Amino acid sequence: MLNPFPELLSFGLIAPFILRIILGYLFINVGYLKITSEKKRWQSFFEGIKLKPASFFVKFFGFVEIIAGVMLVIGLFTQITALILAILTFGELYIEFKEESLLKRNLVFYLLIFTISLSLIFSGAGFFAFDLSV
């Protein structure tokens, strides 16, 4: 089947760029919320799955998400960062699937960010990334 807009295919690197920026901002936001206003909820979550000390794990995962989000926004080690975030998100997706009341966000949210992370592993960083200049 013919493409209705074949000229747009030459801009194929814009899609990973957009996904990378949005996912990076999302993880910066979620990581920040994890160590500030949602801290108590995440502490009870980590205590519920028997990871102690819970306050350490909340801060650790919050800072990992913030740093990974910044790395995605600037396009540094995009595939490695997306792999780490896909693994974290898959864990949260699995937990949300098993017990809906533990996490604040729903299954569709985790599925969406897992899928975006997975697509960045295969597509790379797109335009305006440090990955392309190396």
Secondary structure, 3 states (H helix, E strand, C coil): CCCCCHHHHHHCCHHHHHHHHHHHHHHHHHHHHHHCCCHHHHHHHHHHCCCCCHHHHHHHHHHHHHHHHHHHHHCCCHHHHHHHHHHHHHHHHHHHHHCCCCCCCCHHHHHHHHHHHHHHHHHCCCCCCHHHHC
